[in-house]
């Protein structure tokens, strides 16, 4: 039986071993697709997926954590 390794292990490994920017981008886009599909599945279950890690640009544009 193989050792348990979460998907993030493989994504991080792929990012570390990427030899070009294009390879790293491909990994990044795969991660984003996985996130989008997981969030879609969560919504289909009747839940609102929480936001745990937000890019500064998104927070600023949406006024989250900003005064005013």
Backbone as XML, in Angstrom:
<?xml version="1.0"?>
<chain id="A" units="angstrom">
  <residue number="1" name="UNK">
    <atom name="N" x="0.849" y="-1.184" z="0.000"/>
    <atom name="CA" x="0.000" y="0.000" z="0.000"/>
    <atom name="C" x="0.889" y="1.241" z="0.000"/>
  </residue>
  <residue number="2" name="UNK">
    <atom name="N" x="0.631" y="2.172" z="-0.930"/>
    <atom name="CA" x="1.477" y="3.368" z="-0.995"/>
    <atom name="C" x="1.235" y="4.301" z="0.192"/>
  </residue>
  <residue number="3" name="UNK">
    <atom name="N" x="2.257" y="5.097" z="0.504"/>
    <atom name="CA" x="2.106" y="6.115" z="1.547"/>
    <atom name="C" x="1.114" y="7.164" z="1.077"/>
  </residue>
  <residue number="4" name="UNK">
    <atom name="N" x="0.364" y="7.701" z="2.036"/>
    <atom name="CA" x="-0.591" y="8.751" z="1.690"/>
    <atom name="C" x="0.154" y="10.032" z="1.358"/>
  </residue>
  <residue number="5" name="UNK">
    <atom name="N" x="-0.125" y="10.563" z="0.205"/>
    <atom name="CA" x="0.412" y="11.868" z="-0.187"/>
    <atom name="C" x="-0.748" y="12.656" z="-0.775"/>
  </residue>
  <residue number="6" name="UNK">
    <atom name="N" x="-1.060" y="13.813" z="-0.214"/>
    <atom name="CA" x="-2.159" y="14.617" z="-0.751"/>
    <atom name="C" x="-1.789" y="15.171" z="-2.127"/>
  </residue>
  <residue number="7" name="UNK">
    <atom name="N" x="-2.798" y="15.572" z="-2.875"/>
    <atom name="CA" x="-2.563" y="16.145" z="-4.201"/>
    <atom name="C" x="-1.591" y="17.313" z="-4.151"/>
  </residue>
  <residue number="8" name="UNK">
    <atom name="N" x="-1.656" y="18.089" z="-3.068"/>
    <atom name="CA" x="-0.760" y="19.249" z="-2.972"/>
    <atom name="C" x="0.711" y="18.824" z="-3.020"/>
  </residue>
  <residue number="9" name="UNK">
    <atom name="N" x="1.030" y="17.624" z="-2.514"/>
    <atom name="CA" x="2.396" y="17.116" z="-2.584"/>
    <atom name="C" x="2.859" y="17.062" z="-4.036"/>
  </residue>
  <residue number="10" name="UNK">
    <atom name="N" x="2.010" y="16.535" z="-4.908"/>
    <atom name="CA" x="2.373" y="16.376" z="-6.311"/>
    <atom name="C" x="2.436" y="17.712" z="-7.041"/>
  </residue>
  <residue number="11" name="UNK">
    <atom name="N" x="1.529" y="18.611" z="-6.707"/>
    <atom name="CA" x="1.568" y="19.932" z="-7.326"/>
    <atom name="C" x="2.836" y="20.683" z="-6.912"/>
  </residue>
  <residue number="12" name="UNK">
    <atom name="N" x="3.170" y="20.640" z="-5.634"/>
    <atom name="CA" x="4.394" y="21.305" z="-5.165"/>
    <atom name="C" x="5.636" y="20.695" z="-5.807"/>
  </residue>
  <residue number="13" name="UNK">
    <atom name="N" x="5.645" y="19.382" z="-5.893"/>
    <atom name="CA" x="6.775" y="18.683" z="-6.523"/>
    <atom name="C" x="6.919" y="19.121" z="-7.982"/>
  </residue>
  <residue number="14" name="UNK">
    <atom name="N" x="5.803" y="19.195" z="-8.692"/>
    <atom name="CA" x="5.833" y="19.623" z="-10.090"/>
    <atom name="C" x="6.315" y="21.062" z="-10.214"/>
  </residue>
  <residue number="15" name="UNK">
    <atom name="N" x="5.896" y="21.930" z="-9.306"/>
    <atom name="CA" x="6.371" y="23.314" z="-9.340"/>
    <atom name="C" x="7.871" y="23.392" z="-9.081"/>
  </residue>
  <residue number="16" name="UNK">
    <atom name="N" x="8.336" y="22.642" z="-8.089"/>
    <atom name="CA" x="9.770" y="22.653" z="-7.773"/>
    <atom name="C" x="10.608" y="22.121" z="-8.919"/>
  </residue>
  <residue number="17" name="UNK">
    <atom name="N" x="10.102" y="21.138" z="-9.644"/>
    <atom name="CA" x="10.894" y="20.512" z="-10.699"/>
    <atom name="C" x="10.677" y="21.143" z="-12.074"/>
  </residue>
  <residue number="18" name="UNK">
    <atom name="N" x="9.793" y="22.137" z="-12.161"/>
    <atom name="CA" x="9.553" y="22.797" z="-13.449"/>
    <atom name="C" x="10.853" y="23.415" z="-13.961"/>
  </residue>
  <residue number="19" name="UNK">
    <atom name="N" x="11.158" y="23.108" z="-15.207"/>
    <atom name="CA" x="12.402" y="23.614" z="-15.799"/>
    <atom name="C" x="12.209" y="24.937" z="-16.524"/>
  </residue>
  <residue number="20" name="UNK">
    <atom name="N" x="10.965" y="25.248" z="-16.855"/>
    <atom name="CA" x="10.674" y="26.483" z="-17.581"/>
    <atom name="C" x="9.478" y="27.190" z="-16.938"/>
  </residue>
  <residue number="21" name="UNK">
    <atom name="N" x="9.342" y="28.439" z="-17.275"/>
    <atom name="CA" x="8.181" y="29.205" z="-16.803"/>
    <atom name="C" x="6.906" y="28.575" z="-17.347"/>
  </residue>
  <residue number="22" name="UNK">
    <atom name="N" x="6.951" y="28.095" z="-18.577"/>
    <atom name="CA" x="5.765" y="27.481" z="-19.182"/>
    <atom name="C" x="5.334" y="26.237" z="-18.404"/>
  </residue>
  <residue number="23" name="UNK">
    <atom name="N" x="6.288" y="25.423" z="-17.974"/>
    <atom name="CA" x="5.945" y="24.245" z="-17.171"/>
    <atom name="C" x="5.306" y="24.663" z="-15.849"/>
  </residue>
  <residue number="24" name="UNK">
    <atom name="N" x="5.860" y="25.686" z="-15.216"/>
    <atom name="CA" x="5.301" y="26.169" z="-13.949"/>
    <atom name="C" x="3.896" y="26.732" z="-14.167"/>
  </residue>
  <residue number="25" name="UNK">
    <atom name="N" x="3.694" y="27.436" z="-15.266"/>
    <atom name="CA" x="2.358" y="27.963" z="-15.575"/>
    <atom name="C" x="1.353" y="26.833" z="-15.763"/>
  </residue>
  <residue number="26" name="UNK">
    <atom name="N" x="1.764" y="25.777" z="-16.467"/>
    <atom name="CA" x="0.868" y="24.637" z="-16.675"/>
    <atom name="C" x="0.434" y="24.042" z="-15.341"/>
  </residue>
  <residue number="27" name="UNK">
    <atom name="N" x="1.369" y="23.913" z="-14.417"/>
    <atom name="CA" x="1.032" y="23.401" z="-13.085"/>
    <atom name="C" x="0.057" y="24.361" z="-12.409"/>
  </residue>
  <residue number="28" name="UNK">
    <atom name="N" x="0.348" y="25.646" z="-12.455"/>
    <atom name="CA" x="-0.518" y="26.647" z="-11.839"/>
    <atom name="C" x="-1.932" y="26.613" z="-12.398"/>
  </residue>
  <residue number="29" name="UNK">
    <atom name="N" x="-2.048" y="26.504" z="-13.723"/>
    <atom name="CA" x="-3.381" y="26.451" z="-14.329"/>
    <atom name="C" x="-4.118" y="25.168" z="-13.959"/>
  </residue>
  <residue number="30" name="UNK">
    <atom name="N" x="-3.385" y="24.073" z="-13.782"/>
    <atom name="CA" x="-4.003" y="22.829" z="-13.340"/>
    <atom name="C" x="-4.538" y="22.973" z="-11.915"/>
  </residue>
  <residue number="31" name="UNK">
    <atom name="N" x="-3.775" y="23.632" z="-11.057"/>
    <atom name="CA" x="-4.213" y="23.870" z="-9.678"/>
    <atom name="C" x="-5.465" y="24.746" z="-9.669"/>
  </residue>
  <residue number="32" name="UNK">
    <atom name="N" x="-5.478" y="25.787" z="-10.486"/>
    <atom name="CA" x="-6.640" y="26.675" z="-10.548"/>
    <atom name="C" x="-7.869" y="25.910" z="-11.043"/>
  </residue>
  <residue number="33" name="UNK">
    <atom name="N" x="-7.696" y="25.069" z="-12.050"/>
    <atom name="CA" x="-8.817" y="24.272" z="-12.551"/>
    <atom name="C" x="-9.350" y="23.349" z="-11.463"/>
  </residue>
  <residue number="34" name="UNK">
    <atom name="N" x="-8.449" y="22.711" z="-10.727"/>
    <atom name="CA" x="-8.866" y="21.836" z="-9.623"/>
    <atom name="C" x="-9.659" y="22.635" z="-8.579"/>
  </residue>
  <residue number="35" name="UNK">
    <atom name="N" x="-9.172" y="23.822" z="-8.227"/>
    <atom name="CA" x="-9.866" y="24.670" z="-7.258"/>
    <atom name="C" x="-11.257" y="25.045" z="-7.763"/>
  </residue>
  <residue number="36" name="UNK">
    <atom name="N" x="-11.338" y="25.461" z="-9.030"/>
    <atom name="CA" x="-12.627" y="25.865" z="-9.581"/>
    <atom name="C" x="-13.624" y="24.707" z="-9.569"/>
  </residue>
  <residue number="37" name="UNK">
    <atom name="N" x="-13.163" y="23.505" z="-9.937"/>
    <atom name="CA" x="-14.065" y="22.359" z="-9.971"/>
    <atom name="C" x="-14.473" y="21.911" z="-8.571"/>
  </residue>
  <residue number="38" name="UNK">
    <atom name="N" x="-13.552" y="21.988" z="-7.617"/>
    <atom name="CA" x="-13.917" y="21.659" z="-6.233"/>
    <atom name="C" x="-14.951" y="22.637" z="-5.686"/>
  </residue>
  <residue number="39" name="UNK">
    <atom name="N" x="-14.763" y="23.927" z="-5.965"/>
    <atom name="CA" x="-15.723" y="24.926" z="-5.489"/>
    <atom name="C" x="-17.092" y="24.719" z="-6.145"/>
  </residue>
  <residue number="40" name="UNK">
    <atom name="N" x="-17.090" y="24.359" z="-7.428"/>
    <atom name="CA" x="-18.352" y="24.072" z="-8.111"/>
    <atom name="C" x="-19.057" y="22.885" z="-7.446"/>
  </residue>
  <residue number="41" name="UNK">
    <atom name="N" x="-18.298" y="21.844" z="-7.115"/>
    <atom name="CA" x="-18.872" y="20.675" z="-6.455"/>
    <atom name="C" x="-19.448" y="21.046" z="-5.091"/>
  </residue>
  <residue number="42" name="UNK">
    <atom name="N" x="-18.730" y="21.870" z="-4.325"/>
    <atom name="CA" x="-19.201" y="22.306" z="-3.013"/>
    <atom name="C" x="-20.519" y="23.065" z="-3.162"/>
  </residue>
  <residue number="43" name="UNK">
    <atom name="N" x="-20.597" y="23.961" z="-4.159"/>
    <atom name="CA" x="-21.838" y="24.714" z="-4.389"/>
    <atom name="C" x="-22.989" y="23.779" z="-4.751"/>
  </residue>
  <residue number="44" name="UNK">
    <atom name="N" x="-22.704" y="22.744" z="-5.550"/>
    <atom name="CA" x="-23.743" y="21.775" z="-5.924"/>
    <atom name="C" x="-24.279" y="21.025" z="-4.703"/>
  </residue>
  <residue number="45" name="UNK">
    <atom name="N" x="-23.483" y="20.939" z="-3.646"/>
    <atom name="CA" x="-23.915" y="20.281" z="-2.411"/>
    <atom name="C" x="-24.720" y="21.226" z="-1.529"/>
  </residue>
  <residue number="46" name="UNK">
    <atom name="N" x="-24.885" y="22.472" z="-1.982"/>
    <atom name="CA" x="-25.687" y="23.440" z="-1.248"/>
    <atom name="C" x="-24.905" y="24.293" z="-0.261"/>
  </residue>
  <residue number="47" name="UNK">
    <atom name="N" x="-23.592" y="24.298" z="-0.382"/>
    <atom name="CA" x="-22.751" y="25.078" z="0.519"/>
    <atom name="C" x="-22.073" y="26.219" z="-0.224"/>
  </residue>
  <residue number="48" name="UNK">
    <atom name="N" x="-21.586" y="27.170" z="0.533"/>
    <atom name="CA" x="-20.780" y="28.258" z="-0.024"/>
    <atom name="C" x="-19.337" y="27.982" z="0.381"/>
  </residue>
  <residue number="49" name="UNK">
    <atom name="N" x="-18.453" y="27.791" z="-0.605"/>
    <atom name="CA" x="-17.064" y="27.497" z="-0.243"/>
    <atom name="C" x="-16.410" y="28.703" z="0.423"/>
  </residue>
  <residue number="50" name="UNK">
    <atom name="N" x="-15.714" y="28.478" z="1.513"/>
    <atom name="CA" x="-15.049" y="29.598" z="2.191"/>
    <atom name="C" x="-13.824" y="30.060" z="1.420"/>
  </residue>
  <residue number="51" name="UNK">
    <atom name="N" x="-13.419" y="31.275" z="1.691"/>
    <atom name="CA" x="-12.184" y="31.812" z="1.117"/>
    <atom name="C" x="-11.151" y="31.819" z="2.238"/>
  </residue>
  <residue number="52" name="UNK">
    <atom name="N" x="-10.095" y="31.073" z="2.029"/>
    <atom name="CA" x="-9.050" y="30.956" z="3.056"/>
    <atom name="C" x="-7.819" y="31.786" z="2.711"/>
  </residue>
  <residue number="53" name="UNK">
    <atom name="N" x="-7.487" y="31.801" z="1.442"/>
    <atom name="CA" x="-6.297" y="32.528" z="0.980"/>
    <atom name="C" x="-6.716" y="33.388" z="-0.200"/>
  </residue>
  <residue number="54" name="UNK">
    <atom name="N" x="-6.587" y="34.691" z="-0.037"/>
    <atom name="CA" x="-7.087" y="35.630" z="-1.031"/>
    <atom name="C" x="-5.934" y="36.501" z="-1.514"/>
  </residue>
  <residue number="55" name="UNK">
    <atom name="N" x="-5.898" y="36.707" z="-2.816"/>
    <atom name="CA" x="-4.886" y="37.596" z="-3.388"/>
    <atom name="C" x="-5.199" y="39.032" z="-2.971"/>
  </residue>
  <residue number="56" name="UNK">
    <atom name="N" x="-4.159" y="39.803" z="-2.718"/>
    <atom name="CA" x="-4.327" y="41.196" z="-2.292"/>
    <atom name="C" x="-5.190" y="41.976" z="-3.284"/>
  </residue>
  <residue number="57" name="UNK">
    <atom name="N" x="-4.993" y="41.771" z="-4.577"/>
    <atom name="CA" x="-5.757" y="42.491" z="-5.593"/>
    <atom name="C" x="-7.257" y="42.231" z="-5.461"/>
  </residue>
  <residue number="58" name="UNK">
    <atom name="N" x="-7.633" y="40.981" z="-5.211"/>
    <atom name="CA" x="-9.049" y="40.657" z="-5.045"/>
    <atom name="C" x="-9.614" y="41.355" z="-3.817"/>
  </residue>
  <residue number="59" name="UNK">
    <atom name="N" x="-8.884" y="41.291" z="-2.711"/>
    <atom name="CA" x="-9.350" y="41.929" z="-1.472"/>
    <atom name="C" x="-9.525" y="43.429" z="-1.668"/>
  </residue>
  <residue number="60" name="UNK">
    <atom name="N" x="-8.570" y="44.049" z="-2.347"/>
    <atom name="CA" x="-8.660" y="45.500" z="-2.575"/>
    <atom name="C" x="-9.826" y="45.848" z="-3.477"/>
  </residue>
  <residue number="61" name="UNK">
    <atom name="N" x="-10.009" y="45.082" z="-4.570"/>
    <atom name="CA" x="-11.104" y="45.372" z="-5.501"/>
    <atom name="C" x="-12.473" y="45.177" z="-4.859"/>
  </residue>
  <residue number="62" name="UNK">
    <atom name="N" x="-12.582" y="44.212" z="-3.956"/>
    <atom name="CA" x="-13.870" y="43.905" z="-3.329"/>
    <atom name="C" x="-14.068" y="44.616" z="-1.998"/>
  </residue>
  <residue number="63" name="UNK">
    <atom name="N" x="-13.053" y="45.378" z="-1.560"/>
    <atom name="CA" x="-13.176" y="46.137" z="-0.338"/>
    <atom name="C" x="-13.130" y="45.292" z="0.931"/>
  </residue>
  <residue number="64" name="UNK">
    <atom name="N" x="-12.534" y="44.118" z="0.843"/>
    <atom name="CA" x="-12.440" y="43.236" z="2.008"/>
    <atom name="C" x="-11.261" y="43.636" z="2.847"/>
  </residue>
  <residue number="65" name="UNK">
    <atom name="N" x="-11.500" y="43.911" z="4.113"/>
    <atom name="CA" x="-10.411" y="44.256" z="5.021"/>
    <atom name="C" x="-9.836" y="45.638" z="4.777"/>
  </residue>
  <residue number="66" name="UNK">
    <atom name="N" x="-10.586" y="46.443" z="4.050"/>
    <atom name="CA" x="-10.112" y="47.791" z="3.727"/>
    <atom name="C" x="-11.001" y="48.804" z="4.445"/>
  </residue>
  <residue number="67" name="UNK">
    <atom name="N" x="-10.410" y="49.876" z="4.887"/>
    <atom name="CA" x="-11.200" y="50.969" z="5.482"/>
    <atom name="C" x="-11.771" y="51.816" z="4.373"/>
  </residue>
  <residue number="68" name="UNK">
    <atom name="N" x="-13.079" y="52.054" z="4.439"/>
    <atom name="CA" x="-13.655" y="52.962" z="3.480"/>
    <atom name="C" x="-14.402" y="52.261" z="2.440"/>
  </residue>
</chain>
